[in-house]
Amino acid sequence: MKIDPAIIPLGALRWLLAEVVELVPETPRVTSLVLDVPGWAGHRPGQHVDVRLTAEDGYQAQRSYSIATPADAERLVLTVEELDDGEVSPFLTEELGAGDRFELRGPIGGHFVWDGSAGGPLHLVGGGSGVVPLMAMLRHRAAAGLDVPATLLYSSRTLEDVIYREELDALARADPAFRVVHTLTRAQPEAWDGYARRIDGEMLAEVFEGGGEANAFVCGPTRFVEVAADGLVAIGYEPGSVRTERFGPSGA
Amino acid sequence: MDTADLMLDGNALGGALGEVFVAEITVARSTCGSCGAVREIGALVVYTQAPGSVARCPDCDAVLLRVVRAEGRIWLELQGVSCLELRAPA
């Protein structure tokens, strides 16, 4: 059945066709998709899109991916981690090329969003590709020239798995009000003097000392988010001030 | 993997419920019919592995809503929600 666009109410989600402009490798397992999406109405940092793939036999698979770009970016960028047994992510990261098209809808979400209006300080905790929506917030903060203090605690397996590493380091060098703290859980380079274990309550207390009034956002695999969110509440954050986005089992 | 690994947040319902509601649904506030807790939809506990999605109260674990999409139709069951408060469109 053909639906007349005029009868779709304003604000209702609809599927749009995204065209791949460029694929940017971020780490061995993670790729950024730079997209041109005619009809895209803009977004807020922290929002996500649903991606839908349709096979020739009509079978459809749908997944959600976080938007990596700040609010006023010209292109839409999704940063996608390839999961070994994934149904959608290997297609996005391995099969797609410039000029290819696929369906997406969005932007979606308003709960896990920070556009500066809520103020700060901004306390971010990311695990693996859970850093993506947090990066959209940090890119927005930098692009808008906001001086809200911000801290990112970012857990990765190894140094080469750190997404946006150079950009994060450059942001931190240029801005005394922004701090990034890495922990590497699986392997560390020689002379690594940062954290080298999974996130725990002690680490959260050290990194976010006295931060109970902050706007806190936690994103990562479900178990990671459980530990981080419970840990923040245990050191004095109001449960309602810790916003979480769980994305299910980790790719491990 | 056990079910604890599969738990998501209400953010994951944004797409499915965005087909139904005009207002941004993850910032709508739902009141739990069992314990009375008021939470944004984005903060609910959600499982998407069922034939559809199920949202539970993060405070008392009661089932708040279910949404199923199949055969060109959407079923939205809100039996566990005593009140849903949305931002009115401007």
Chai-1 contact restraints between the chains, C-beta under 6 A:
chainA,res_idxA,chainB,res_idxB,connection_type,confidence,min_distance_angstrom,max_distance_angstrom,comment,restraint_id
A,P9,B,V22,contact,1.0,0.0,6.0,A-B,restraint_1
A,G11,B,V22,contact,1.0,0.0,6.0,A-B,restraint_2
A,L13,B,G18,contact,1.0,0.0,6.0,A-B,restraint_3
A,L13,B,E19,contact,1.0,0.0,6.0,A-B,restraint_4
A,D50,B,G15,contact,1.0,0.0,6.0,A-B,restraint_5
A,I108,B,G14,contact,1.0,0.0,6.0,A-B,restraint_6
A,I108,B,G15,contact,1.0,0.0,6.0,A-B,restraint_7
A,I108,B,G18,contact,1.0,0.0,6.0,A-B,restraint_8
A,G109,B,N11,contact,1.0,0.0,6.0,A-B,restraint_9
A,G109,B,G14,contact,1.0,0.0,6.0,A-B,restraint_10
A,G109,B,T26,contact,1.0,0.0,6.0,A-B,restraint_11
A,G110,B,E24,contact,1.0,0.0,6.0,A-B,restraint_12
A,G110,B,T26,contact,1.0,0.0,6.0,A-B,restraint_13
A,G110,B,V27,contact,1.0,0.0,6.0,A-B,restraint_14
A,H111,B,N11,contact,1.0,0.0,6.0,A-B,restraint_15
A,H111,B,T26,contact,1.0,0.0,6.0,A-B,restraint_16
A,H111,B,V27,contact,1.0,0.0,6.0,A-B,restraint_17
A,H111,B,E40,contact,1.0,0.0,6.0,A-B,restraint_18
A,H111,B,G42,contact,1.0,0.0,6.0,A-B,restraint_19
A,F112,B,N11,contact,1.0,0.0,6.0,A-B,restraint_20
A,T222,B,D5,contact,1.0,0.0,6.0,A-B,restraint_21
A,T222,B,M7,contact,1.0,0.0,6.0,A-B,restraint_22
A,T244,B,D9,contact,1.0,0.0,6.0,A-B,restraint_23
A,E245,B,D9,contact,1.0,0.0,6.0,A-B,restraint_24
A,E245,B,N11,contact,1.0,0.0,6.0,A-B,restraint_25
A,R246,B,L8,contact,1.0,0.0,6.0,A-B,restraint_26
A,R246,B,D9,contact,1.0,0.0,6.0,A-B,restraint_27
A,P249,B,M1,contact,1.0,0.0,6.0,A-B,restraint_28
A,P249,B,D5,contact,1.0,0.0,6.0,A-B,restraint_29
